[in-house]
Amino acid sequence: MTNSEIKQILEGINIQSATLNESAPESVFTLLQLVECLNKDNEALKKENQNLRDAINLLKGEQGKPTIPGKTKEKQGNVSSGEEIKKREVKGKRKSKAKKDKIKVDRTQICKVDKSILPEDAVFKGYEPIIVQEILITTDNVEYSREKYYSPSQKKTYLGELPIGVKGEFGPGTKTLVCTLKHSGNMSEPKIAEFLGNGGISISQSTISRILTNDESDFAKEKDDIFLAALASTPYHQVDDTTVKVNGETHYSQIFCNPFYTAFFTVPHKDRLTILDILLCGKERTYLFDSHAFDLLSEFNISQKIIGQIMQLKKEGGMSEEEMQEMLDTLYPKRKKGKNNKKRIMEAGAIAAYRQQTDIPLVDILLSDDAPQFKKLTEAQALCWIHDGRHYNRLNPIVPLNVKILNTFKTSYWDFYGDLLKYKTSPTPEKADILSAKFDRIFSTKTGYEDLDDRIEKTSKKKEALLLLLKHPELPLHNNAAELAARVEKRRQDVSLQTKSKQGTEAKDAFLTVVETAKKLGVNIYKYMADRISKKFNLPSLAELITQKFLLQTE
């Protein structure tokens, strides 16, 4: 019997909650919950059986069940979080600006009326303007004749200097166009070569690759400066990750952002120590076992025996990586034992050292999803309401009564989300107290639908992180900015599946950071790249603009 057939049967029974309360015995309600539970187990077993069949078919050299794009499971009665959010978000009216105000006029041309067709009484009334946008693709190939002198006494040749920014066989204009087409237009290297070839530039794909990876203009340093400026001047940071390929191996793109910047870091792992290394901006990781570290060790469930040994072995001034490994070897002489505990001990010491260091600006608030690698790193952590709401959307009850209960609760959930949005526009301590109490009421609800009650209890335990914006109204309610940045990385992979080398990976991260940050700061990325590649440096750096714009916003 299919899921749909079971639903039809249960809908035909038409048992409502009011009926259960008034006349039906409690056992009927219990049986309905049992049906829900057994159906959930049955669906899980079906999925597991299909996975096993696929694995067996692959071992036989056959194919598994194909994934059909666009095919989603039934969500009868589920309320779309996207629809609810759109209803509740308060959007200001957009003031439309005339497009011609944004267009630069390069030249003016008068279009005259043929006087022979004019009647005798025609009177000149001025001009009626119309702006026509045009772009010209033409070459500006220059042959530089460099004066050449030779000194017999010094046995040395002297050549005339090329203009600043001119290096190699291609000028800064060509290099700027290559970088912009690749990282702003998301074009592949073969298509860039084809485009330039049609424009009259003879260039190979290997040369395009060198332009993109050699980083002669030091965009990698620009990326580092952007991130450091953001850490120093902006109050909170959002983070998310997505998988990427580097020379056939799975890596992770860790994305940090807020309204002023977006920074990309491709790393081989996605654990706490990796995130911490990114926050240290290249500074060598150290370890410190102070009171905060020992609190973390207890939270990580490290045994009191090991904690006691760490107290004896620790060094007051902190420990280097080498000293840390020596201590772990003492704690766990058999190398294969205590792998997870070793990692937790390193994390506790590294987090404590990060909080105490003063060389790199500390991140006080990190907004993320509920992934474990983002926890405990900063003084406070905010969680994304949209991520939490997705768990409710994944519930797919089969009993009509549970469908109704779920929809009623989800309406309350997103109504509360709307209240939080309104609070952000005019926060007060009184409103914060009211919303905190309302959260307690909503997320202490017992519905009788077991899966929903479990989910509500999990949300309740995240109260501090979900309601951090009551103390910091500047925080977003969601982590969409980081997810959109992850989508940029994924769209890049649609065109260029992977990077091949460390140099290429670093260049990719640098360009993505510069391009996405320039968008947020309202900087023309083509002009900015042209300024840097030509070595003119007439435009202020993006790092400077981050600091300036944040200060202007806070005045």
QUIRAWO-V762723 format. One record per backbone hydrogen bond with DSSP energy under -0.5 kcal/mol. CO is the residue of the C=O (numbers start at 1). NH is the residue of the N-H. E is the energy in kcal/mol with one decimal. If there is no record, write none. Layout:
co = [CO;CO]
nh = [NH;NH]
e = [E;E]
//
This chain:
co = [2;3;4;5;6;7;8;9;10;14;16;17;18;19;19;25;25;26;27;28;29;30;31;32;33;34;35;36;37;38;39;40;41;42;43;44;45;46;47;48;49;50;51;52;53;54;55;56;57;58;66;67;68;70;75;78;80;81;82;83;84;85;89;90;94;98;99;100;104;110;113;114;115;119;127;130;131;136;142;143;144;145;147;149;150;151;151;156;158;163;165;167;170;171;172;173;174;175;176;177;178;179;180;180;181;188;189;190;191;192;193;194;195;196;197;200;201;204;205;206;207;208;209;210;211;215;218;219;220;221;222;223;224;225;226;227;228;229;230;235;237;238;240;242;244;245;246;249;251;252;252;253;253;254;254;255;256;257;258;261;263;265;265;267;271;272;273;274;275;276;277;278;280;287;288;290;291;292;293;294;295;296;297;298;303;304;305;306;307;308;309;310;315;319;320;321;322;323;324;325;326;327;328;333;334;338;339;340;341;342;343;344;345;346;347;348;349;349;350;351;352;353;362;363;364;365;366;366;367;368;371;372;380;382;384;385;386;387;388;388;389;389;390;391;392;399;399;400;401;402;403;404;405;406;407;408;409;410;411;412;413;414;415;416;417;418;419;420;421;422;422;423;428;429;430;431;432;433;434;435;436;437;438;439;441;442;445;448;449;450;451;452;453;454;455;456;457;458;459;460;462;463;465;465;467;468;468;472;477;479;480;481;482;483;484;485;486;487;488;489;490;491;492;492;495;497;499;501;502;503;504;505;506;507;508;509;510;511;512;513;514;515;516;517;518;518;519;523;524;525;526;527;528;529;530;531;531;532;541;542;543;544;545;546;547;548;549;550;551]
nh = [6;7;8;9;10;11;12;13;14;16;20;21;22;23;24;28;29;30;31;32;33;34;35;36;37;38;39;40;41;42;43;44;45;46;47;48;49;50;51;52;53;54;55;56;57;58;59;60;62;61;68;69;71;72;78;80;84;85;86;87;88;89;91;92;96;101;102;103;106;112;115;117;118;122;129;132;133;138;144;145;146;147;160;158;152;155;156;151;149;166;167;170;167;175;176;177;178;179;180;181;182;183;184;185;187;192;193;194;195;196;197;198;199;201;200;202;203;208;209;210;211;212;213;214;215;218;222;223;224;225;226;227;228;229;230;231;232;233;234;365;367;257;255;253;251;499;249;246;244;254;267;242;255;256;265;240;263;238;261;258;256;254;267;252;275;276;277;278;279;280;282;281;283;319;290;294;295;296;297;298;299;300;302;301;307;308;309;310;311;312;313;314;318;287;324;325;326;327;328;329;330;331;332;335;337;342;343;344;345;346;347;348;349;350;351;352;288;353;354;355;356;357;364;379;380;237;368;382;239;384;374;375;366;368;388;389;390;391;391;392;392;393;394;395;395;402;403;404;405;406;407;408;409;410;411;412;413;414;415;416;417;418;419;420;421;422;423;424;425;425;426;426;432;433;434;435;436;437;438;439;440;441;442;443;444;445;447;450;453;454;455;456;457;458;459;460;461;462;462;463;466;467;383;468;470;471;472;475;385;483;484;485;486;487;488;489;490;491;492;493;494;495;495;496;497;245;247;505;506;507;508;509;510;511;512;513;514;515;516;517;518;519;520;521;522;523;522;525;528;529;530;531;532;533;534;536;537;535;545;546;547;548;549;550;551;552;553;554;555]
e = [-2.0;-2.1;-2.2;-1.9;-2.3;-2.6;-1.7;-1.2;-1.2;-0.5;-1.8;-2.0;-1.8;-2.5;-2.0;-1.4;-0.8;-2.2;-2.5;-2.2;-2.1;-1.9;-2.4;-2.2;-2.4;-2.9;-2.4;-2.0;-2.3;-2.4;-2.5;-2.1;-2.2;-2.3;-2.1;-2.3;-2.9;-2.3;-2.2;-2.2;-2.5;-2.6;-2.3;-2.4;-2.7;-2.3;-2.0;-1.6;-3.4;-1.2;-0.6;-0.7;-1.8;-0.7;-1.7;-0.5;-2.1;-2.8;-2.2;-1.6;-1.5;-2.4;-0.8;-0.5;-0.7;-1.3;-1.6;-0.7;-0.7;-0.7;-0.7;-1.8;-1.2;-1.5;-0.6;-0.6;-0.6;-0.7;-0.8;-0.6;-1.0;-0.6;-1.9;-3.7;-0.7;-1.6;-1.4;-2.8;-3.0;-2.0;-0.7;-0.6;-0.6;-2.0;-2.5;-2.2;-2.3;-2.3;-2.4;-2.7;-1.9;-2.6;-2.2;-2.2;-2.2;-2.2;-2.4;-2.1;-2.6;-2.8;-2.3;-2.2;-1.1;-2.9;-1.3;-0.6;-0.9;-1.9;-2.4;-2.0;-2.3;-2.0;-1.5;-2.7;-0.5;-1.4;-1.4;-2.3;-2.0;-2.7;-2.6;-2.3;-2.4;-2.6;-2.1;-2.4;-2.0;-1.6;-2.2;-0.6;-2.9;-2.1;-3.2;-3.4;-3.3;-1.5;-1.9;-2.7;-2.2;-0.8;-3.0;-1.2;-0.5;-0.5;-1.8;-1.6;-3.2;-3.6;-1.2;-1.9;-2.2;-3.3;-0.6;-3.2;-2.0;-2.7;-2.3;-1.8;-2.1;-1.4;-1.0;-1.7;-1.9;-2.9;-0.8;-2.1;-1.9;-2.1;-2.2;-1.8;-2.1;-2.3;-2.4;-1.4;-2.3;-2.4;-1.7;-2.4;-2.0;-1.2;-2.1;-2.5;-1.4;-2.4;-2.2;-2.2;-1.8;-2.0;-2.1;-2.2;-1.5;-2.3;-2.8;-0.8;-1.9;-2.6;-1.7;-2.2;-2.5;-2.4;-2.4;-2.5;-2.2;-2.6;-2.7;-2.0;-2.1;-2.0;-2.4;-2.3;-1.2;-1.7;-0.6;-0.6;-2.2;-1.7;-0.5;-2.3;-2.0;-1.3;-1.4;-1.6;-1.5;-2.2;-1.7;-2.7;-1.6;-0.7;-1.0;-0.6;-0.7;-1.4;-1.4;-0.5;-0.8;-0.7;-2.0;-2.2;-2.2;-2.8;-2.4;-2.3;-2.2;-2.7;-1.8;-1.6;-2.5;-2.4;-1.9;-2.1;-1.7;-1.9;-1.8;-1.9;-1.8;-1.9;-2.1;-1.6;-0.7;-0.8;-0.9;-0.6;-2.1;-2.1;-2.0;-2.5;-2.2;-2.2;-2.2;-2.4;-1.8;-1.9;-2.6;-2.8;-0.9;-1.1;-0.5;-0.9;-2.6;-2.4;-1.9;-2.6;-2.1;-1.8;-2.1;-2.4;-1.5;-0.5;-1.4;-1.4;-2.7;-2.5;-1.3;-0.8;-1.8;-1.5;-1.8;-2.1;-2.7;-1.7;-2.8;-1.7;-2.0;-1.7;-1.4;-1.5;-1.9;-2.6;-1.8;-1.7;-1.2;-0.8;-0.9;-3.3;-0.6;-0.5;-3.1;-2.2;-2.5;-2.1;-2.3;-2.4;-2.2;-2.7;-2.5;-2.2;-2.5;-2.9;-2.5;-2.1;-2.3;-1.7;-1.5;-1.7;-0.6;-2.9;-1.0;-0.7;-2.3;-2.7;-2.4;-2.2;-2.0;-3.2;-2.1;-1.6;-1.4;-1.0;-1.9;-2.2;-1.6;-2.4;-3.0;-2.0;-2.1;-2.3;-1.9;-1.7;-0.9]
//
